[in-house]
């Protein structure tokens, strides 16, 4: 299918209040044409409210939503030309698979023959060819998911919205569907807004991720940037595992943690308090006689726990300063960490390129 | 192992242990049902008076009923009012139930309670109220008045049935339909209604019965050529004991039973 149907979405100072509570607080977000953007946040963060505002099911108190050049806030859902997949699938149980998928085409007055062809084409895209005559109750969870998806894109909407569509599936099927959805998205080229609370799912599927918390966007960026360069404590903590070490600035302006010098100067001189975000898998166990050198920031401490988890293992290292680091490493025969035992003293290093410094928020 | 010592449930309790329960249940059922069905043999009596048990049998009271212009006219009136009540109460109650269910407004519950009060308030009060209110606007002894009063009685029933049906229905289906290009009204008729249609049919049948069986309001506000069957029956019983009443009662019991069984049959089916 061609790309010309895709439309950019522009959300401008969108605000929605429930009573005194802000569900959305002056949200500004530009979603590019054809992009797969994920709204990621904990429950109650406002991500579903934002999606429903785009779909037209709730009216924001102020602000605008543009599809391309058209203002949409006052347009009812059925005139927005938006495909939508719900968490509960919401398939129509009184219709067959083909009738479900053909429903939006029928509403658009598309003649039977063309309808049939397009339904079949859509079912093929989601790998359900030949199942058109089945009843909904004869389908497995994964198949229902695919029917809901086919029904949402069969009428070539300009925008596709998905509200946690995979959360009802088991882990294996979910991971398989993530890749498949990504593939279908590339095939259709339609602007897609996806809501999830599962950070791994967001990292797997998205072109960009909008992390949302308390009705405000915390960071909007590519999965790599969100993970490697979180811009605030919330994003650093919400995405992936991390340990946050509060740094102190010495008289020479250097940022330090205990004896370890983390950076020779603050990334932004206007801010004094900084934290170091450490991803467990970015830490390396160093040889006993290693010195910090230029490439590494070194931390020394005692192993308090070593845990084997199959694909990876981790150790908890209590630093002399009191904080505890998690160090994650592979479990192969040559892995440096695989011989760690509780009670052992150890040095771990963090390559300078992997340093993540974020301004500490005053509590 | 005999039936008597077999377990009645997945526990150790046997049918023998449960026997007292079966007897009690049977007695209660009989007590509930006998007054209704005692009219059946009475209606086939040959006697001039209502008698039980009948000494000789005949169908003369059925002939009496079917040949009487008075009874026939009353029957037509009752059926007419029943059907009209059904046609008014079913859509009205369905719309009210739907609106209150989806609105999520904080007053929705209160409005629901208000609308179902006719089920709680003693019917005699409604009858008296309707009599005085309709007296002022000239609706007493009219079909319209009866249909309005009976609709007030039947609509709560419809609302309760439809609300129950909507509870087991995923409203997201309607949202999906709207996102796929259906207006709210279309989404309701294409997606929601087909899935609650059995409840709607059940509600319609019960609305008819509510009106058809209703006697107290009818006594107060129906009369003349628009008197209902139940009003005539009540009057006939008061004036003299007419065995035709037993025949009519039997027919009404039959009609009601068939309609109720129909609703049970419909309700048991999945949409």
Interface residues (C-beta under 8 A of the other chain):
Chain A: X55 X56 X57 X76 X77 X78 X80 X81 X82 X83 X84 X86 X88 X90 X91 X92 X93 X94 X103 X104 X107 X108 X148 X151 X152 X155 X161
Chain B: X170 X172 X173 X175 X176 X177 X178 X179 X180 X181 X182 X183 X184 X186 X187 X190 X191 X194 X195 X271
